[in-house]
Amino acid sequence: MNLGGDFYLFANRVGLTFNVYEKNVDDLIYETPLADATGFQKTFTNDAALTNRGLEISLTFRPAKPGKDFNWNVYMNGSAIKQIVRRLPGEALVWFSDGRSVVSRVGGGQNNYLHISQGVFGESGDVPVDPVTGLALRNGYSTSYFQAGDMYFKDVDGNYVIDDNDLQVGGSFEPIFTGGFGGTVMYKNFNLTISGAMLFDRTLRNNALSQRLQNYQDPLALRDADGDGTPDIPATYVDISDVDYYTLDRTNARYPNPFLVNTGTQSLRDAQTLFEEDGSYIKFNTAILGYNFNKDWLDRNFKLRNARLYFTIKNPFLISRYSGPNPETVNSLGRDYLGNYPNTRAYTIGANIEF
Amino acid sequence: MMRLYYTLILLFAVLAVTSCKKFLDVAPADRTGSSSFWQTREDVESAVINCYGFVFEKFNDFNSPVIPAVGDMRCGGIGGVVGAGQLGLGFKTISNNDLSNTTDLNVPERYNLVDIDDWAPYFESIANCNITLSEIEKMEALTDDEKNRYEAEVKFVRAFTYFYICRLYGDVPFYTEPYDKTPRPRTSFVTIFNTLIAELDAVKDDLPWTPSNTSDLGVRANRASIYTLIAHLNMWVAGFDKANQNKYWQDAAQKCLAVKNSGEFELLPLEETKRIFKGKTKESIFEFELNRNYGNTSRYVNLGQWMTHSPIVNYGANSDLFFSRELMERIYPPDKPDKRRDIWFYLPYVNNQTFMFLKQINVADPAGDWIFEDNLMIFRYADVLLLGAEAFANLNNNTEAISMLNMVRERAGANLFAAGAENLSDAIFWERQKELIGEGHRWYDFVRTGRVLDPNQALTYLTQEEFDRGAWTWPIDAKARINNPEIVLNLYWVR
């Protein structure tokens, strides 16, 4: 189903194009894991289906009446999309993938699947104790009991053991709205061009931060820096003095104590809501300010055909509440990694001269 | 212009026709694709041999010492380096039947004792057998006779796999069709065993008593392997389906008697222990071959790895583990003559690490590492005789029972059965313990006869309540429930 329209109003000074659609995808091929007693590990099935509902909109606008010396136009485009899972293989209602870190639900989309962080234990006395067994909250059926400086994960099933049964549905890593914007202003020989991108309503997992902290827990371990699932290089020790982590004189910190070694509590695990952050941003990609010399004047004095001076800034600024370096350079599951390169800001001054 | 079009159309048509030629169907030179396999008799031969490989892989050193650990060590009486952090701790945990203590069970990690709860490899074997059976059925290159022979072999391997895992885990999901993806619930092993008995009964005479090629003796299923497996299936299920005990006993007795009457098998002199356990002898019924020359050596399929020292292997004067004096005295009363005790043990009652168990001692290199080349014995003629004796004794046919029992005793240089002085059923049970020690039978004999409930007989005994709750089973890895909500784990072991 598709509905669209193009409008041009006020002598083409306002242009609007939109497209509303609903697209059904049936017979989606899924790799379906099998029960181990079948003797096989997985099979392929095509019984999944989803629906994409979206709105695409593009707007151009000239605030001032086009003239000889002054021209101004602005554009904006965007796409809002909502993905709804209609059917999962074998009529399943929920589907876990990527090592149970992603959950898909019929009637919903895909979300992170993680532990809920409820704050750092200020002192060991705060750790809940099972009144039946007398054992403190622990990680798995092990002797890794939580203590001061550990994260207080929500014990959803109330058995005083933090394990996979306590995982909960978290934020969605699929952005609801993505778009671009830009504009040009021309005044006499000056021109200014700006372009940018924006993205709203997306949850990121700031694993760059969790890994930065984790590195201090096991200084000799090899790390998976590029996020491909295999450890490859020794850890790097990025300064964490800017992080509000637990110490003896800062017991109400936001992040757990990274120096709790020899503990299996995994308080700094990647998959927890502590590292979920809003990934919305508005970003200016480039700004170019140029000056075109008068052609007659050039021809008369220098026998030049054309000359232009310009000044460019790449990545001038980014408006975002994300605490990591860059909400753009994350993977398709919305995860930031310590190995990601930040975008660089570049300034260019240049001249074009044509003889 | 029109002419040009016609020419082009014609040209296209010619190309389209010629491209149907076979030169496009190139077979890969380095792989076997499913379309190029299952063509010749040799393909079937190698696929059938491969069926044995799947289940053997689970038993050998890349996994865990399933057979000695469950079959022998679980009965208790294990001493040696079994303290905290020592390499016998996992075995000690098994011998205490403390299987949910995965922390201790996992010491040392390299024995992978915690992975015994993973049943997936056995089901790979079963899935492979199911596919092989369906493909053999479709083969045109085989005569009906050849098809029957291969099918009997594969059905034996499949039934053996189910036999093994049902004794280990209790009820299991039952898959018999190729490419079956259904998540199935666990089927009662009584049902499974009855199905298997009927299935094997239909094919039991399709194989010869002994293979035409003597190098296949014992290592490929023969008629005796199938008869013995049917007997074992019957004897196990008789211990649980007590209402039909007589039927099972009769079937088992007949099958064992048929093996004996075939005249193809004999008990070798005990002095030739090394030859018996190297395998491929007249005593072999079914075994997996271990031979360094063929690249399949294994350390963990028998107890020699832990119960020998110099000069058998280069390991000082102490074994890692030993059978306690209490266990040894129960099995081999010190005042009775028995060549098995004298030949198979060094210092049998010493109760310390100078003890050695010398049943499987075909060591590839006594000056070097532990690489035992004794075949992994599954069924041996002595086992068949004693199983038959047990079945006949249960049916009160004492003459045949005593005759079979005495064949084994005579070979062992032990006193023949003295009616009146001994209880026949007890005598046969303990004869199996004497004869089959270290071959992975003892625990299962304790369980199926119910003797595991008697503290005077079993060192690691269970109460009736524990038995009924499934303490005789092995825990099942919780991953069996992934993608299969029908699976209920062995509840005795679930916290």
Boltz contact constraints between the chains, C-beta under 6 A:
constraints:
  - contact:
      token1: [A, 33]
      token2: [B, 483]
      max_distance: 6.0
  - contact:
      token1: [A, 34]
      token2: [B, 181]
      max_distance: 6.0
  - contact:
      token1: [A, 34]
      token2: [B, 483]
      max_distance: 6.0
  - contact:
      token1: [A, 35]
      token2: [B, 183]
      max_distance: 6.0
  - contact:
      token1: [A, 35]
      token2: [B, 483]
      max_distance: 6.0
  - contact:
      token1: [A, 35]
      token2: [B, 484]
      max_distance: 6.0
  - contact:
      token1: [A, 36]
      token2: [B, 120]
      max_distance: 6.0
  - contact:
      token1: [A, 36]
      token2: [B, 480]
      max_distance: 6.0
  - contact:
      token1: [A, 37]
      token2: [B, 123]
      max_distance: 6.0
  - contact:
      token1: [A, 37]
      token2: [B, 173]
      max_distance: 6.0
  - contact:
      token1: [A, 38]
      token2: [B, 181]
      max_distance: 6.0
  - contact:
      token1: [A, 39]
      token2: [B, 123]
      max_distance: 6.0
  - contact:
      token1: [A, 39]
      token2: [B, 124]
      max_distance: 6.0
  - contact:
      token1: [A, 39]
      token2: [B, 126]
      max_distance: 6.0
  - contact:
      token1: [A, 39]
      token2: [B, 127]
      max_distance: 6.0
  - contact:
      token1: [A, 43]
      token2: [B, 181]
      max_distance: 6.0
